[in-house]
Amino acid sequence: MNVLISGASGFVGKALCAELFLQGQSARAEVRSVNMQVENTETVSVGNISSETDWTAALTGITVVVHLAARVHAMRDNAVDQLDALRKVNVDGTRNLARQAANAGVQRFVFISSIKVNGEGTPLGQPYTAEDQPAPADPYGISKWEAEDALRQLADETGMELVIIRPPLVYGPGVKANFLRMMRFLHKGVPLPFGAINNRRSLVALDNLINFIIVCIRHPAAANQTFLISDGEDLSTTELLLRLAEALNMPTQLLPVSQKLLEAGLKLVGKGDLAQRLCGSLQVDITKACVMLDWKPLISVDEGLRRTAEYFLHNRG
């Protein structure tokens, strides 16, 4: 079995390539630039991903594709322009790769989608399931849902097996963006007004996501299925910060500001999206993945946070 990983120079892609190498699995890494190389993995460049990209060299001899590459941000003036920019990569580019993969004899296409396909949040204690009606609310989520739909149609036409994985927020060694900023605040001892948030959010450690992707590469029962995954333990924002601070070996300074007051204040200054991420719930039910594929999270939340914090402390510069 030969595996092609698109977006192999990214946060998840590098980790997947490294784990496949350790397991003796033949893999090929697709990267955007010829100047990029992925350690211990054959690397090819196809340039920018679009409906016109030629994947011939990358797909030669490949039996499974893991499609990680995606456009996450589109800096445009309005939502319509953002969606158009995202569609060119996430929908048109994905459809083009899958079509060429099917024509090249690829047997299975593993698509890393997003929990944003399901929506932006759940009522407390009512997690999303893989069978729920999708309700994407932002341009990125819409583009991922449209890509899923295009892939299902193509799989029906060609017989190529399709596996869709919708992870929630992924954290782990080398994580960037908001999770990294959160660690920096905690490490500096900055007081944060998040000491009284009573929500529940699902996360997935990088090691758990990589392990699940590899299961989906190989497991016969994964064919033509959609899965939601997480660490199997949902945390409030307050609990996450407390446990992350412990992993960083730092005292916490979380101020018990009323959740309703915090939400109102953030919305008042135009930060409604941030209010949802910090105060709202987003839970996923991983029962299908555990039962159908006999899978369970490889590591616990606390172990995932420990590995994340350890990397941060050794590389914070």
C-alpha positions in Angstrom: 0.0 0.0 0.0 1.5 3.3 -1.1 0.0 6.5 0.5 0.0 10.1 -0.9 -0.4 12.8 1.8 -1.4 16.2 0.4 -0.5 19.2 2.5 2.3 17.2 4.0 4.3 20.2 5.2 1.5 21.3 7.6 1.0 20.7 11.3 -0.9 17.4 10.8 0.9 16.4 7.5 4.3 16.4 9.1 3.2 14.3 12.0 1.4 11.8 9.7 4.5 11.4 7.5 6.7 10.9 10.6 4.4 8.2 12.0 4.0 6.4 8.7 7.8 6.3 8.4 8.1 4.8 11.9 5.6 2.1 11.0 7.5 1.3 7.8 4.7 2.5 5.6 5.6 3.6 2.1 4.4 7.3 1.7 4.8 10.2 -0.6 4.5 13.8 0.6 2.9 16.5 -1.5 4.1 20.0 -0.8 3.4 23.4 -2.5 6.9 24.5 -3.1 9.9 22.6 -4.6 12.0 24.2 -1.8 10.0 22.2 0.9 11.1 18.8 2.0 9.5 16.4 4.5 12.0 14.4 6.5 12.3 10.7 5.7 9.6 10.9 3.1 9.7 11.1 -0.7 8.5 14.6 -1.5 6.9 16.0 -4.6 5.6 19.5 -5.5 2.5 20.2 -7.5 2.3 24.0 -7.0 -0.9 25.7 -6.0 -4.0 23.5 -5.7 -6.8 24.3 -8.0 -9.1 22.8 -10.6 -6.1 22.9 -13.0 -3.4 21.2 -10.9 -1.7 18.3 -12.5 -1.3 15.5 -10.0 0.1 12.9 -12.4 3.6 12.6 -10.9 2.3 12.6 -7.3 -0.2 9.9 -8.0 2.0 7.4 -9.8 1.9 4.1 -7.9 -0.4 5.4 -5.2 -3.2 3.3 -3.7 -4.5 5.6 -0.9 -4.7 9.4 -0.8 -4.9 11.3 2.4 -6.1 14.8 1.5 -5.1 17.3 4.2 -4.3 20.3 2.0 -6.9 23.1 2.3 -7.3 26.8 2.3 -8.4 27.9 5.8 -8.3 31.7 5.5 -9.4 33.9 2.7 -8.7 37.6 3.3 -11.4 39.2 1.3 -13.8 42.1 1.9 -17.0 40.1 2.4 -18.3 36.6 3.0 -19.2 36.0 -0.7 -15.6 36.8 -1.8 -14.2 34.6 1.0 -16.4 31.7 0.0 -15.4 32.1 -3.7 -11.7 32.0 -2.8 -12.1 29.0 -0.5 -14.1 27.1 -3.1 -11.3 27.3 -5.6 -9.0 25.3 -3.4 -11.3 23.3 -1.0 -14.0 22.3 -3.5 -12.6 22.6 -7.1 -9.1 21.6 -6.1 -10.3 18.6 -4.1 -12.6 17.4 -6.8 -9.8 17.7 -9.4 -7.4 15.6 -7.2 -10.0 13.0 -6.5 -11.0 12.7 -10.2 -7.3 12.2 -11.1 -6.8 9.8 -8.2 -9.7 7.6 -9.4 -8.4 7.7 -13.0 -5.0 6.6 -11.7 -6.4 3.6 -9.9 -6.3 4.9 -6.3 -8.4 2.6 -4.2 -9.2 4.8 -1.2 -9.5 8.6 -0.7 -9.3 9.8 3.0 -10.6 13.4 3.3 -9.8 15.4 6.3 -12.8 17.7 6.6 -13.9 19.8 9.6 -16.4 19.7 12.4 -17.5 23.1 11.1 -19.5 21.0 8.5 -21.8 20.1 11.3 -22.0 23.6 12.7 -20.5 26.1 15.1 -21.9 24.8 18.4 -24.1 22.3 20.3 -26.5 22.6 23.2 -24.7 21.4 26.4 -24.8 17.6 26.5 -26.1 17.2 23.0 -23.1 16.3 20.9 -22.9 16.2 17.1 -23.0 12.8 15.4 -21.8 11.8 12.0 -25.4 11.2 10.9 -26.6 14.7 11.8 -27.8 17.0 9.0 -24.8 19.3 8.2 -25.3 23.0 9.0 -22.1 24.9 8.2 -22.3 28.5 9.2 -19.1 30.1 7.9 -17.4 30.1 4.5 -14.8 27.6 5.5 -17.4 25.1 6.8 -19.5 25.6 3.7 -16.5 24.9 1.4 -15.7 21.7 3.3 -19.3 20.5 3.1 -19.4 21.2 -0.6 -16.1 19.3 -1.0 -17.6 16.3 0.9 -20.6 16.4 -1.4 -18.5 16.5 -4.5 -16.4 13.6 -3.3 -19.4 11.5 -2.5 -20.8 12.0 -6.0 -17.4 11.1 -7.5 -17.1 8.0 -5.3 -20.5 6.8 -6.5 -19.4 7.3 -10.1 -16.0 5.7 -9.9 -16.2 3.1 -7.1 -13.2 4.7 -5.3 -13.7 4.3 -1.6 -14.2 7.5 0.4 -13.5 8.1 4.1 -14.4 11.5 5.6 -13.0 12.6 9.0 -14.4 15.7 10.7 -12.0 16.7 13.6 -12.7 19.5 16.1 -9.8 21.7 17.2 -6.5 19.8 16.9 -3.8 20.5 19.4 -0.3 19.0 19.9 3.4 19.7 19.7 3.9 22.7 17.4 0.3 23.9 17.5 -0.2 27.5 16.3 -2.9 30.2 16.3 -5.2 30.6 19.3 -4.0 27.6 21.2 -0.4 28.9 21.1 -1.5 32.3 22.2 -3.3 30.8 25.1 -0.1 28.9 26.2 1.9 32.1 25.9 -0.6 34.0 28.1 -0.5 31.2 30.7 3.3 31.0 30.7 3.6 34.7 31.2 1.2 34.6 34.1 -1.3 37.0 32.5 -4.6 37.1 34.5 -7.4 35.8 32.2 -11.2 36.4 32.8 -12.1 32.8 32.1 -12.4 31.3 35.5 -16.2 30.7 35.5 -17.1 29.3 32.1 -19.4 26.3 32.2 -19.4 24.9 28.7 -18.1 21.7 27.1 -15.9 21.4 24.1 -14.4 18.5 22.3 -10.7 18.6 21.3 -8.5 16.1 19.6 -4.8 15.6 20.3 -2.5 15.4 17.3 -1.4 11.9 18.3 -5.1 10.7 18.4 -5.9 12.2 15.0 -2.8 10.7 13.4 -3.6 7.3 14.9 -7.2 7.5 13.6 -6.2 8.6 10.1 -3.9 5.5 9.9 -6.7 3.3 11.0 -8.9 4.8 8.2 -6.1 4.2 5.7 -6.2 0.5 6.5 -9.5 -0.6 8.0 -11.9 -2.3 5.5 -15.0 -1.0 7.5 -13.9 2.6 7.1 -14.9 2.6 3.4 -17.5 5.1 2.4 -18.1 6.3 6.0 -18.0 9.7 7.8 -16.5 9.9 11.3 -16.3 12.4 14.1 -13.4 12.0 16.5 -12.1 13.6 19.7 -10.1 12.7 22.8 -13.2 11.2 24.3 -13.3 13.8 27.2 -14.9 17.2 26.8 -13.6 20.1 28.8 -14.9 23.5 29.7 -12.7 26.4 28.7 -11.9 26.9 32.4 -10.9 23.2 32.8 -8.8 23.4 29.7 -6.9 26.4 30.9 -6.4 24.9 34.4 -5.0 21.6 33.0 -2.9 23.3 30.4 -1.4 25.6 33.1 -0.6 22.5 35.1 1.1 20.9 32.1 3.2 24.1 31.8 3.9 23.9 35.5 2.5 27.4 36.0 0.1 28.8 38.6 -3.2 29.9 37.1 -4.7 33.4 37.4 -8.2 32.8 36.1 -10.6 35.5 37.2 -14.2 34.3 37.8 -15.9 36.8 35.5 -19.5 35.9 34.9 -19.9 33.9 31.6 -22.9 36.0 30.6 -21.0 39.2 31.2 -18.0 38.0 29.3 -20.1 36.9 26.3 -21.9 40.2 26.3 -18.7 42.2 26.5 -17.1 40.3 23.6 -20.1 40.7 21.4 -20.3 44.4 22.2 -16.8 44.9 20.8 -17.5 42.8 17.7 -16.0 39.6 18.9 -19.0 37.3 18.7 -17.1 34.5 17.1 -14.5 34.6 19.9 -17.3 34.5 22.5 -18.7 31.4 20.8 -15.3 29.6 20.9 -14.6 30.6 24.5 -18.1 30.3 26.1 -20.2 28.1 23.8 -20.2 24.3 23.7 -19.2 22.1 20.8 -19.3 18.4 21.6 -18.9 15.4 19.3 -20.0 11.8 19.7 -17.2 9.4 18.7 -19.2 6.2 19.3 -19.4 5.3 15.6 -15.6 5.5 15.2 -15.0 3.5 18.4 -17.5 0.7 17.6 -17.2 0.4 13.8 -13.4 0.6 13.7 -12.7 -0.8 17.2 -10.8 2.4 17.9 -10.2 4.3 21.1 -8.1 7.5 21.6 -4.4 6.6 21.9 -3.6 9.1 24.6 -5.6 11.0 27.2 -6.3 14.8 27.2 -3.8 15.3 30.0 -1.1 13.4 28.1 -1.9 15.4 25.0 -1.6 18.6 26.9 1.7 17.5 28.5 3.3 16.7 25.1 2.0 20.1 23.8 3.4 22.0 26.8 6.7 20.2 26.7 7.3 21.1 23.1 6.3 24.7 23.8 8.7 25.0 26.7 11.6 23.6 24.7 10.9 25.7 21.6 9.4 29.0 22.8 12.6 31.0 21.9 
